[in-house]
């Protein structure tokens, strides 16, 4: 039976390249001269922006979003945290969302079942597996899921006949 997996993943190599490009642009911009502003990775799935003021953080966030979009990463995978100001430093934590959370997966399964297509959808960890008898039904499910607003980018992989 044909099947495919629905996942939400970010290419870590492309993300690292986007961070490097953003940091290079920040180093060369006139409004950041002597500001000691940096964008770095914090932990496995997070970014941290550090600068002297909230205004600079907002400028850095704009640069980061442009560089990430240019590298082909969907910006919906980023979730802004709280801005923390302490003395002369401001920091902003940004979470990189990966995987499909259980609430979104349940909504996807319900949407697929409500479509009355002859397919089965099952949740397998942080991904969703869809199986059916015909490849055409699977392509209709892909179009259905692409059209929905799930709050994160979706990729379709492991298409098997």
N, C-alpha and C positions, 0 to 999 in steps of 0.2 A: 504494500500500500504506500502511495506517495505521502511524504510528510515534509515539514520544515519546522524550524525553530524561530521564535521571535525573541530577540534579545535587545538590550539597551547597554551598549558598551562604548567606551571612549578609547581611541587609539592612544596609548600612553606615549609612544614615540612622537606622534604629531603634537600632542599636548606639550611635551618637553621642548619641541622646536618652537612652538608658539610662545612659550615662556621666554626662551632665549631671545627671540625676535623682539618681544615686548620690552625686555630688560635693556636690550641694545638701543632701542628707540628712546627709552627713558634716560639712558646715559647721555644721549646726544642732544636732547631737547634743551632749549635755553631756559625754560621755566623750571627745570629740575636741576640746574647747575648748583652744586654743593649741597643738595638736599638729602643725599644718602637715602634715596628711595629705591626699594627693591620689591620684586615679586618672586616668591619662592614656594617650593612645595613643602607642605606640613603634613607629615604622615603619609599614608598610602593614598588617600583619596581627598586631599585637601590642598588649597592654595592659601598663601598668606601675603597680603599686601601691606607694606610698611612705608610710611612717609612722615613728614613733619606736620601735615595738616589734613583736615577732612577734604578740602578742595583738591589737594594733590592726589589723595586716594581716589576721588571720583575721576580725575583725569587718567590715572593709571588703570582704573577699571574700564574706561572707554577704550584705551589703547589695547588692553588685554582682550576685550570682546572683539575688536576689529581683527586682531592677529589670529585669534582662535577661529573666527568665521572664515578668514582667508585660507587657513590650513584645512578647511573642510570639516571642521567639528561643529556640530550643532550647539548653539549657545544655550539651548534649553537645558543642557546637562549641568549648568552651573547654578548653584543656589547661594545667594548672598547671605552671610551671617550678620552679626551685629558689629557695628563700628565701635571700637574701643579707643578712647583717647586718654592718655596718661602723660601729664606733663607736656613735653615737647614732641611726643611721638603719637601717631595714630596708626592703628592696625585694623585690618578687615580680614576676616576669615571667609573663604569661599569654598563651599563643598562641591566636589565633582561627583554628581550622581551617576551610579552605575547599577545595572541590574534592574529588574522589574520588581517593584514592591508588591506585596501580597494583595493590597487593595486594588491596585491597577490591574494586576493579573486576573483577579476575580471579575472586575468590570469587563475586561477583554473577553474572558470566557463567556460571560453573560451576553455580550454583544454578538459573539460568534454564534451562540445557540439561538438567539433571537432572530438571526438572519435566515433561519430555516434552510441553510445549506447542509448538504450531507457530509459533514465533517465533524471530527471530535477534537476538542481542545483540552489539554491537560497541563496543569502547572507542575513544573519540574524545577524546584529551587527558585532561581532568579530568572528563569526563562519559561517560555510557553511553547509547548509542542502541539502542532496542529497536524492531524492525519485525515486523509479522506480517500475516496475511491478514484477520483479523477483529478488530474492536474488543473483543469479549468476551475474546479471548485476551490482549490488551494489559491489560485491566482485571484479569485474573487474575494477570498478572505484577506489576502494581502492588501488589495485595494480598499477593502472595508476598514482594516486597521490603520492604513495610511491616512485615511480621511478623518479618523477620530482624533480628539485632543486628549492625549494621555499624560501631558506634562513633562514628557521626556522624549528624546528621539528613539525611534525603533529601527532595528536592522533585522533582515530576514536572512537566515543562513541554514546550511545543511539541507538544502532541497534535494530530496531523494525520490527516485521513481520506484 
